[in-house]
Structure formats: C-alpha cells, structure tokens
C-alpha cells in the first residue's frame, strides 16, 4: 500500500509540475500590449493607413503583440503626443514631423522630401532619421502618409499677388510659406476651422486633398489652387525602451516588412487622392492653375521658405538633407 501511495504521490507531483509548466508557457505566450495614438482622429480619411498598419501588425504577430489603437487628439493633443511617447505614456505614435520639430529642426525635412520612401532609404535619409530620432528616445520605423498640400480659398485668384493680405488658416507646416506669400496666417486647430471659415475669421486654408470635404470646409471654400506643395510627413514612431524589449525576431520582421508597407501606402493614397479630387469637382470645387512661370515660383517659394528657416537652425545639415530628399 505504501508503495502504491508513493507512486500515486509521485504521479500527482509530476502532473502538477506539467500543469504548472503549461501555465508558465501560456503566461509567457501572452502578447505584449502596445498603446497607439495618431495626431488625427482614427477615422479621418488621412488616417486610413495607420489603421491598416495596426491591423496588419496584429495579424503578423498574434502571439507576440496586441496593439490597441486608442484614438487621436481627443486622447492626447497632437503636439503633445511625441513627448508622451518619449516618457512611455504611449508606445506607438502616428505623427507628423512638423508637429514634433521642436525636438529637432531636422524633422522638418520629412515634409520637404521630393523623392519616394524607397528612394529615401537608398539615399541614406531613412538611416539619418533613425539616428536623429534615437537622440530623443524614439525609434523611427518609416512613413505612413503620402500626398501634397493645396490652398483652398473662398474666392478665386488669378495671380499670387492676390493672396497678399488674405487671412489663411495655418498650422506649423504652412506658416513660413504663407509669410513668403504676404498672407496673414491665423493659427487655428482643425476642429475650429469650419466655424472660423463660416464667421469670416479666415478666408481660406491649406490642407491635403483628403479630408477637407469630409470636414465640410469645402462647402465654404469652393476654389483651390491646383499646385501641390510639400509631402505628407507622417511617421511611425515607437517608444525606444518599449521597442528594445520586443523579441529580435519581431523587430527584424517588422523592419523587413516596412518598405513593402510604404509602397502599399503610396499606391493607396495616390488612388484615394484621385478619387477624392474627382468628388471635390463634382461637389462644386474649382481647381485653377496659375500661369506656368508663376506656378513654378509659387511652388519654389514653399520650399525656399522652409529651407531658409532650416538654415537658421541646422545650417550644417541642410546641404546633406537637400541631397537625400531630392531637392
């Protein structure tokens, strides 16, 4: 009986050990939860590829990662998100270089790129930005936004001179260009633009093709200058400490996949922009071109305005940045 009792006890001990081992194994497989936000609302037309990125990454790493997309500026204001990311309050941020450029003037170069994300990887711009972000405690993964910006107005213009003195809604991205044009920039957050247009606080705004109609802004501004400037400067950012805790296999697979995602992103936005432009025309928005020489000057002024500012902040980097960004 004693032998049988000992044998039973041994079996129970082994069984418990196996069960505990299984529980430990399950606990180890519990995915890492990552909190993500965007500088725009989650359902904004411009944010489509951030949602796509999160869904694809969650599908790629079902056992390792679970990214929770918390929302946009209603969670943390756009200009405060990168600071929250650096402090570890957030894990992932879909932001724009112009919003966190106070951390480094070189981040403004994202919007000044005239080449594709793939060309930027070949030119050294991607690696440059990885190192620049490391200095502020952030891991830069790549781009999520594509497309230029346009100026929308209440009334049509025939020349650049007619922009002089006009009150135009601005954000950090457009202010230097508007100053160059002699306009009167008025800083207004996106949620207040419609009311400001309606009340005559401003006579126009700058924005990409996507989003302006959805916000209702083109109900008031029915004229657009049909010359785009700058490039969507959306960046995918990780808190550096959180990034370093991820398994090497996850990091390697993510980095290898990012160029493919960026190519998909460019294709998606180009198709979406074309469809939206057609929809804007159907809604009554008129796209007007400036005379060729004036159009060339208009676009060049946009870039000159920013490069002149950059020369006051990081003059030693400007020649290198221009070369890497196709300027």
C-alpha positions as CSV (number, residue, x, y, z in Angstrom):
1,X,0.0,0.0,0.0
2,X,2.8,2.3,0.9
3,X,4.5,1.7,-2.5
4,X,1.2,2.4,-4.2
5,X,0.7,5.6,-2.2
6,X,4.2,6.8,-3.0
7,X,3.7,6.0,-6.7
8,X,0.4,8.0,-6.7
9,X,2.0,10.9,-4.9
10,X,4.8,10.9,-7.5
11,X,2.3,10.9,-10.3
12,X,0.4,13.8,-8.7
13,X,3.6,15.8,-8.3
14,X,4.7,15.2,-11.9
15,X,1.2,16.1,-13.1
16,X,1.2,19.3,-11.1
17,X,4.6,20.1,-12.5
18,X,3.4,19.6,-16.0
19,X,0.3,21.7,-15.4
20,X,2.4,24.5,-13.8
21,X,4.8,24.3,-16.7
22,X,1.9,24.6,-19.2
23,X,0.6,27.6,-17.3
24,X,4.0,29.2,-17.3
25,X,4.2,28.5,-21.0
26,X,0.8,30.1,-21.6
27,X,1.8,33.1,-19.5
28,X,4.9,33.5,-21.5
29,X,2.9,33.5,-24.7
30,X,0.7,36.3,-23.5
31,X,1.1,39.1,-26.1
32,X,2.7,42.4,-25.3
33,X,0.0,45.1,-25.3
34,X,1.1,48.4,-27.0
35,X,-0.9,51.6,-26.8
36,X,-1.0,53.6,-30.1
37,X,-2.4,57.0,-31.0
38,X,-2.5,59.3,-34.0
39,X,-2.2,63.0,-34.4
40,X,-5.5,62.9,-36.4
41,X,-8.8,61.1,-35.4
42,X,-8.7,57.4,-36.1
43,X,-11.5,57.6,-38.7
44,X,-10.1,60.7,-40.5
45,X,-9.7,59.9,-44.3
46,X,-6.0,60.7,-43.9
47,X,-5.5,58.1,-41.1
48,X,-6.6,55.1,-43.2
49,X,-3.1,53.6,-43.5
50,X,-2.4,53.9,-39.8
51,X,-5.4,51.6,-39.1
52,X,-4.1,49.3,-41.9
53,X,-0.7,49.2,-40.3
54,X,-2.1,48.3,-36.8
55,X,-4.3,45.5,-38.3
56,X,-1.5,44.0,-40.3
57,X,1.0,44.0,-37.4
58,X,-1.5,42.4,-35.1
59,X,-2.2,39.7,-37.7
60,X,1.6,39.2,-38.2
61,X,2.3,38.7,-34.5
62,X,-0.9,37.3,-32.9
63,X,1.1,35.6,-30.0
64,X,3.7,38.4,-29.5
65,X,1.9,41.7,-29.9
66,X,-1.5,43.3,-29.3
67,X,-1.7,46.9,-30.5
68,X,-4.6,48.9,-29.0
69,X,-5.4,51.9,-31.2
70,X,-6.7,54.3,-28.6
71,X,-7.6,57.2,-30.9
72,X,-6.3,60.6,-31.8
73,X,-6.0,64.1,-30.4
74,X,-9.1,63.5,-28.2
75,X,-6.8,61.2,-26.2
76,X,-3.6,63.4,-26.2
77,X,-3.3,66.6,-28.2
78,X,-1.2,66.2,-31.4
79,X,1.6,68.5,-30.4
80,X,2.0,66.7,-27.0
81,X,2.0,63.1,-28.3
82,X,5.7,62.7,-29.0
83,X,6.6,63.9,-25.6
84,X,4.1,61.4,-24.1
85,X,5.8,58.8,-26.3
86,X,9.2,59.7,-25.1
87,X,8.0,59.4,-21.5
88,X,6.5,55.9,-22.1
89,X,2.9,57.1,-21.6
90,X,2.4,55.9,-25.2
91,X,4.1,53.0,-27.0
92,X,3.4,53.9,-30.7
93,X,2.6,57.3,-32.3
94,X,1.5,58.1,-35.8
95,X,2.6,61.7,-36.0
96,X,4.0,64.3,-38.4
97,X,7.5,65.8,-38.4
98,X,6.3,69.3,-38.3
99,X,4.5,68.8,-35.0
100,X,7.5,67.5,-33.1
101,X,10.2,69.6,-34.8
102,X,10.8,71.5,-31.6
103,X,12.7,68.3,-30.6
104,X,14.9,68.7,-33.7
105,X,14.7,71.1,-36.6
106,X,15.9,68.3,-38.9
107,X,12.5,66.6,-38.6
108,X,11.0,69.3,-40.8
109,X,12.8,67.7,-43.7
110,X,10.1,65.0,-43.9
111,X,7.7,67.4,-45.5
112,X,10.3,68.7,-47.9
113,X,11.1,65.4,-49.5
114,X,10.6,65.2,-53.3
115,X,11.5,61.5,-53.7
116,X,9.7,58.3,-52.7
117,X,10.2,56.5,-49.4
118,X,12.1,53.8,-51.2
119,X,14.4,56.3,-52.7
120,X,14.9,57.9,-49.3
121,X,16.0,54.5,-47.9
122,X,18.6,54.3,-50.8
123,X,19.8,57.9,-50.3
124,X,20.6,57.5,-46.6
125,X,17.7,59.7,-45.4
126,X,16.0,56.8,-43.6
127,X,19.1,55.9,-41.7
128,X,19.8,59.5,-40.9
129,X,16.3,59.9,-39.4
130,X,16.6,56.7,-37.4
131,X,19.7,58.1,-35.7
132,X,18.1,61.6,-35.3
133,X,15.1,60.0,-33.5
134,X,17.2,57.9,-31.3
135,X,18.6,61.1,-29.8
136,X,15.1,61.9,-28.4
137,X,14.4,58.4,-27.2
138,X,12.3,57.3,-30.1
139,X,12.6,54.6,-32.7
140,X,11.6,55.7,-36.2
141,X,10.2,52.9,-38.4
142,X,9.0,54.6,-41.5
143,X,6.3,56.7,-43.3
144,X,2.5,56.2,-43.3
145,X,1.3,59.2,-45.2
146,X,1.6,60.4,-48.8
147,X,0.4,63.3,-50.9
148,X,0.8,67.0,-51.3
149,X,-1.0,70.1,-49.9
150,X,-3.2,72.6,-51.5
151,X,-4.5,76.1,-50.8
152,X,-8.3,76.4,-50.7
153,X,-9.9,79.9,-50.9
154,X,-13.4,81.4,-50.7
155,X,-12.8,83.4,-53.8
156,X,-10.8,82.6,-57.0
157,X,-7.5,84.3,-57.7
158,X,-5.7,85.0,-61.0
159,X,-2.2,85.5,-59.6
160,X,-0.1,85.0,-56.4
161,X,-0.3,88.8,-55.6
162,X,-4.0,88.3,-54.8
163,X,-3.0,86.1,-51.8
164,X,-1.3,89.0,-50.2
165,X,-3.1,90.2,-47.1
166,X,-5.6,87.3,-47.1
167,X,-6.2,85.6,-43.7
168,X,-5.4,81.9,-44.2
169,X,-5.8,79.2,-41.5
170,X,-2.4,77.7,-40.8
171,X,-0.7,75.0,-38.7
172,X,3.1,74.7,-38.1
173,X,3.6,73.3,-41.7
174,X,2.4,76.3,-43.7
175,X,3.3,79.4,-41.7
176,X,6.6,80.2,-43.4
177,X,5.2,79.7,-46.9
178,X,2.2,82.0,-46.1
179,X,4.5,84.6,-44.8
180,X,6.5,84.5,-48.0
181,X,3.3,85.0,-50.0
182,X,2.4,88.0,-47.9
183,X,-0.7,86.4,-46.5
184,X,-1.8,86.7,-42.8
185,X,-1.5,83.3,-41.2
186,X,-4.0,82.5,-38.5
187,X,-3.3,79.5,-36.2
188,X,-6.5,77.5,-35.7
189,X,-6.9,73.9,-34.7
190,X,-8.6,71.6,-37.2
191,X,-11.8,71.2,-35.1
192,X,-12.4,75.0,-35.2
193,X,-11.7,75.6,-38.9
194,X,-15.2,75.3,-40.2
195,X,-16.6,77.8,-37.7
196,X,-13.7,80.2,-38.5
197,X,-14.4,80.0,-42.2
198,X,-18.1,80.4,-41.6
199,X,-17.6,83.5,-39.4
200,X,-15.0,85.1,-41.7
201,X,-12.2,84.8,-39.3
202,X,-10.2,83.3,-42.2
203,X,-10.7,83.4,-46.0
204,X,-9.0,80.1,-46.8
205,X,-6.9,77.2,-45.5
206,X,-4.1,74.8,-46.6
207,X,-4.8,71.0,-46.4
208,X,-4.3,67.8,-48.4
209,X,-6.9,66.7,-50.9
210,X,-8.2,64.0,-48.5
211,X,-10.1,65.3,-45.5
212,X,-11.1,68.8,-46.5
213,X,-14.5,67.7,-47.9
214,X,-15.2,65.4,-45.0
215,X,-14.7,68.2,-42.6
216,X,-17.2,70.4,-44.5
217,X,-14.6,73.1,-45.2
218,X,-15.1,72.9,-49.0
219,X,-18.7,73.8,-48.5
220,X,-17.4,77.3,-47.9
221,X,-14.1,77.4,-49.8
222,X,-15.0,76.4,-53.4
223,X,-11.7,77.4,-55.0
224,X,-8.4,75.6,-54.9
225,X,-5.0,76.5,-56.4
226,X,-4.2,73.4,-58.4
227,X,-0.5,73.2,-57.5
228,X,0.5,70.9,-54.6
229,X,3.5,71.6,-52.3
230,X,5.3,69.6,-49.6
231,X,4.7,65.9,-48.9
232,X,2.7,64.2,-46.2
233,X,5.2,63.9,-43.3
234,X,3.5,61.1,-41.4
235,X,5.9,59.0,-39.3
236,X,5.5,55.8,-37.4
237,X,7.3,56.1,-34.0
238,X,8.0,53.7,-31.1
239,X,9.0,54.5,-27.6
240,X,12.7,53.4,-27.7
241,X,12.6,51.4,-24.4
242,X,9.5,49.6,-25.4
243,X,11.0,48.8,-28.9
244,X,14.1,47.4,-27.3
245,X,12.0,45.0,-25.2
246,X,10.5,43.4,-28.2
247,X,11.9,40.0,-29.4
248,X,14.6,40.3,-32.0
249,X,12.6,38.2,-34.4
250,X,9.6,40.6,-34.1
251,X,11.8,43.7,-34.7
252,X,13.6,42.1,-37.6
253,X,10.4,41.1,-39.3
254,X,8.8,44.5,-38.8
255,X,11.8,46.3,-40.2
256,X,12.0,44.0,-43.2
257,X,8.3,44.5,-43.9
258,X,8.2,48.3,-43.6
259,X,9.5,49.1,-47.2
260,X,6.7,46.9,-48.6
261,X,4.1,48.7,-46.4
262,X,5.4,52.1,-47.6
263,X,5.0,51.1,-51.2
264,X,1.4,50.0,-50.5
265,X,0.9,53.3,-48.7
266,X,1.9,55.4,-51.6
267,X,-0.3,53.4,-54.0
268,X,-3.3,53.6,-51.7
269,X,-3.0,57.4,-51.2
270,X,-2.4,58.1,-54.9
271,X,-5.6,56.2,-55.8
272,X,-7.6,57.8,-53.0
273,X,-6.4,61.3,-53.9
274,X,-7.5,60.9,-57.5
275,X,-10.9,59.7,-56.5
276,X,-11.3,62.4,-53.9
277,X,-10.3,65.1,-56.3
278,X,-13.0,63.9,-58.7
279,X,-15.5,64.0,-55.9
280,X,-14.5,67.6,-55.0
281,X,-15.0,68.7,-58.5
282,X,-18.5,67.1,-58.5
283,X,-19.3,68.9,-55.3
284,X,-18.5,72.3,-57.0
285,X,-14.9,72.9,-56.0
286,X,-12.9,74.5,-58.9
287,X,-9.2,73.8,-59.3
288,X,-7.4,76.6,-61.0
289,X,-3.8,76.7,-62.2
290,X,-1.5,79.8,-62.1
291,X,0.4,80.8,-65.3
292,X,3.4,78.4,-65.7
293,X,6.2,80.7,-64.6
294,X,4.2,81.9,-61.6
295,X,3.2,78.3,-60.7
296,X,6.9,77.4,-60.7
297,X,7.7,80.4,-58.4
298,X,4.7,79.6,-56.1
299,X,5.9,76.0,-55.5
300,X,9.6,77.0,-55.1
301,X,8.6,79.7,-52.6
302,X,7.0,76.9,-50.5
303,X,10.3,75.0,-50.3
304,X,12.6,78.1,-50.0
305,X,10.6,79.3,-47.0
306,X,11.3,76.1,-45.1
307,X,15.0,75.7,-46.2
308,X,15.7,79.3,-45.2
309,X,14.3,78.5,-41.7
310,X,16.3,75.3,-41.5
311,X,19.4,77.3,-42.3
312,X,18.8,79.3,-39.1
313,X,18.6,76.1,-37.0
314,X,20.8,73.3,-38.6
315,X,22.8,75.0,-41.3
316,X,25.5,72.3,-41.4
317,X,22.8,69.7,-42.1
318,X,20.9,71.5,-44.9
319,X,23.2,70.5,-47.9
320,X,23.1,66.9,-46.8
321,X,19.3,66.9,-46.2
322,X,18.6,68.6,-49.6
323,X,20.6,65.9,-51.4
324,X,19.0,63.0,-49.6
325,X,15.4,64.3,-50.1
326,X,15.7,65.0,-53.8
327,X,15.9,68.8,-53.6
